[in-house]
Amino acid sequence: MEIEKKIWPQYFEKILSGEKKFEIRLADFEVNSGDVLVLREWNPETKEYTGRKIEKMVKYVSKINNLSTYSKEQMEKYGLQVIGF
């Protein structure tokens, strides 16, 4: 399955360069090993897509529930997932 998500430019660049090989995302969607994560670069200042995208095969998914990046309500409802490329 293909799953499309926004990604900010600084993270897009790190994935493009090969430095970053994972994503930490709110677990508000289903993703499994073998899926393709389509990451479309999103500029948060202009609130528009840049036109660049990366497709990455998902190799590993693990859900966690104890980070403070998201609100308590979001964490309780969804948890987080680590997506390895």
Backbone as CSV, one residue per row, in Angstrom:
resi,resn,N_x,N_y,N_z,CA_x,CA_y,CA_z,C_x,C_y,C_z
1,MET,0.843,-1.173,0.000,0.000,0.000,0.000,0.895,1.247,0.000
2,GLU,0.476,2.301,-0.684,1.163,3.590,-0.650,0.475,4.510,0.345
3,ILE,1.271,5.176,1.148,0.766,6.108,2.148,1.469,7.438,1.922
4,GLU,0.708,8.495,1.686,1.280,9.811,1.399,1.216,10.698,2.637
5,LYS,2.353,11.348,2.959,2.444,12.247,4.108,3.261,13.478,3.751
6,LYS,2.973,14.569,4.445,3.758,15.794,4.316,5.055,15.625,5.105
7,ILE,6.095,16.327,4.656,7.347,16.365,5.414,7.978,17.744,5.226
8,TRP,8.468,18.321,6.301,9.083,19.641,6.246,10.443,19.565,5.556
9,PRO,10.878,20.679,4.936,12.106,20.688,4.138,13.357,20.172,4.850
10,GLN,13.564,20.542,6.111,14.789,20.121,6.793,14.846,18.600,6.963
11,TYR,13.710,17.951,7.147,13.681,16.491,7.276,13.744,15.828,5.901
12,PHE,13.110,16.440,4.920,13.166,15.937,3.545,14.618,15.850,3.084
13,GLU,15.385,16.917,3.331,16.784,16.968,2.903,17.618,15.871,3.562
14,LYS,17.387,15.623,4.845,18.152,14.590,5.549,17.836,13.196,5.012
15,ILE,16.589,12.955,4.644,16.230,11.671,4.046,16.814,11.566,2.654
16,LEU,16.721,12.650,1.881,17.256,12.670,0.527,18.757,12.371,0.514
17,SER,19.485,12.915,1.479,20.936,12.714,1.554,21.311,11.324,2.078
18,GLY,20.356,10.621,2.668,20.634,9.305,3.229,21.006,9.342,4.697
19,GLU,21.093,10.546,5.266,21.455,10.688,6.679,20.350,10.167,7.604
20,LYS,19.099,10.415,7.237,17.943,10.030,8.066,17.247,8.846,7.419
21,LYS,17.100,7.769,8.202,16.540,6.537,7.660,15.310,6.080,8.433
22,PHE,14.629,7.015,9.091,13.438,6.680,9.867,12.528,7.896,9.961
23,GLU,11.309,7.670,10.353,10.345,8.738,10.638,9.674,8.425,11.962
24,ILE,9.394,9.439,12.742,8.559,9.293,13.927,7.297,10.082,13.635
25,ARG,6.177,9.386,13.626,4.897,9.986,13.255,3.824,9.624,14.261
26,LEU,2.864,10.516,14.389,1.675,10.203,15.163,1.044,8.956,14.554
27,ALA,0.692,8.006,15.387,0.163,6.729,14.894,-1.334,6.836,14.606
28,ASP,-1.702,7.837,13.802,-3.109,8.046,13.449,-3.435,7.463,12.077
29,PHE,-2.543,6.599,11.574,-2.773,5.910,10.308,-2.111,4.537,10.393
30,GLU,-2.581,3.615,9.590,-2.037,2.256,9.560,-0.872,2.194,8.580
31,VAL,0.235,1.630,9.008,1.398,1.425,8.149,2.074,0.129,8.566
32,ASN,2.515,-0.631,7.584,3.128,-1.929,7.844,4.381,-2.107,7.003
33,SER,5.232,-3.037,7.427,6.399,-3.398,6.622,5.924,-3.773,5.225
34,GLY,6.650,-3.302,4.218,6.287,-3.569,2.832,5.487,-2.457,2.188
35,ASP,4.889,-1.575,2.994,4.177,-0.420,2.442,5.195,0.574,1.881
36,VAL,4.731,1.474,1.034,5.578,2.545,0.504,5.102,3.860,1.109
37,LEU,6.020,4.554,1.774,5.733,5.856,2.354,6.149,6.913,1.339
38,VAL,5.181,7.675,0.852,5.430,8.747,-0.112,5.477,10.047,0.691
39,LEU,6.670,10.623,0.797,6.875,11.844,1.576,6.950,13.030,0.626
40,ARG,5.947,13.911,0.727,5.891,15.099,-0.135,6.360,16.305,0.670
41,GLU,7.379,16.982,0.149,7.942,18.137,0.851,6.908,19.250,0.968
42,TRP,6.729,19.741,2.189,5.737,20.765,2.517,6.450,21.943,3.154
43,ASN,6.205,23.135,2.628,6.785,24.343,3.199,5.796,24.909,4.216
44,PRO,6.130,24.858,5.519,5.192,25.336,6.537,4.979,26.849,6.510
45,GLU,5.912,27.588,5.914,5.762,29.048,5.840,4.754,29.453,4.766
46,THR,4.851,28.816,3.594,3.933,29.156,2.503,2.676,28.299,2.525
47,LYS,2.721,27.203,3.339,1.615,26.252,3.431,1.285,25.644,2.060
48,GLU,2.375,25.299,1.337,2.241,24.693,0.010,3.268,23.577,-0.153
49,TYR,2.933,22.620,-1.014,3.889,21.594,-1.388,4.941,22.216,-2.303
50,THR,6.183,21.737,-2.218,7.259,22.266,-3.056,7.320,21.572,-4.413
51,GLY,6.680,20.415,-4.532,6.729,19.638,-5.764,7.693,18.460,-5.683
52,ARG,8.520,18.429,-4.621,9.460,17.316,-4.470,8.833,16.224,-3.614
53,LYS,9.183,14.973,-3.926,8.706,13.857,-3.107,9.744,12.747,-3.107
54,ILE,9.672,11.927,-2.085,10.534,10.762,-1.921,9.624,9.579,-1.630
55,GLU,9.912,8.441,-2.238,9.179,7.218,-1.928,10.133,6.274,-1.218
56,LYS,9.713,5.786,-0.040,10.553,4.898,0.757,9.764,3.645,1.135
57,MET,10.407,2.496,0.966,9.821,1.230,1.376,9.920,1.127,2.896
58,VAL,8.830,0.818,3.551,8.812,0.655,5.003,9.377,-0.720,5.337
59,LYS,10.397,-0.732,6.191,11.029,-1.986,6.599,10.673,-2.379,8.019
60,TYR,10.288,-1.391,8.845,10.068,-1.659,10.262,9.116,-0.615,10.832
61,VAL,8.200,-1.047,11.695,7.282,-0.136,12.382,7.209,-0.550,13.846
62,SER,7.347,0.415,14.755,7.224,0.153,16.186,6.444,1.301,16.804
63,LYS,5.432,0.994,17.583,4.642,2.041,18.239,5.148,2.254,19.657
64,ILE,5.165,3.542,20.081,5.572,3.911,21.438,4.544,4.895,21.988
65,ASN,4.526,5.075,23.307,3.473,5.903,23.907,3.952,6.917,24.942
66,ASN,5.240,7.292,24.965,5.681,8.138,26.078,6.548,9.340,25.692
67,LEU,6.297,9.990,24.587,7.048,11.191,24.217,6.192,12.435,24.415
68,SER,6.827,13.580,24.611,6.087,14.816,24.871,5.948,15.703,23.637
69,THR,6.267,15.209,22.434,6.174,15.998,21.209,4.727,16.339,20.866
70,TYR,3.819,15.444,21.189,2.403,15.629,20.874,1.607,15.853,22.155
71,SER,0.394,16.336,22.008,-0.441,16.580,23.183,-0.782,15.271,23.886
72,LYS,-1.127,15.377,25.152,-1.509,14.199,25.936,-2.690,13.484,25.287
73,GLU,-3.633,14.252,24.784,-4.818,13.666,24.141,-4.436,12.880,22.887
74,GLN,-3.554,13.464,22.061,-3.103,12.770,20.854,-2.332,11.500,21.211
75,MET,-1.456,11.593,22.201,-0.674,10.437,22.611,-1.558,9.323,23.134
76,GLU,-2.559,9.692,23.955,-3.460,8.678,24.501,-4.304,8.036,23.402
77,LYS,-4.703,8.830,22.428,-5.555,8.297,21.360,-4.777,7.454,20.363
78,TYR,-3.572,7.922,19.950,-2.869,7.274,18.854,-1.546,6.603,19.223
79,GLY,-0.812,7.147,20.191,0.559,6.705,20.402,1.411,7.202,19.248
80,LEU,2.642,6.752,19.164,3.544,7.136,18.077,4.018,5.883,17.372
81,GLN,4.564,6.057,16.195,5.186,4.940,15.501,6.515,5.389,14.912
82,VAL,7.491,4.526,14.999,8.796,4.747,14.378,8.789,3.962,13.081
83,ILE,9.110,4.627,11.986,9.067,3.995,10.669,10.486,3.984,10.123
84,GLY,11.073,2.815,9.988,12.426,2.680,9.472,12.420,2.436,7.969
85,PHE,13.387,3.003,7.266,13.489,2.818,5.820,14.569,1.795,5.511
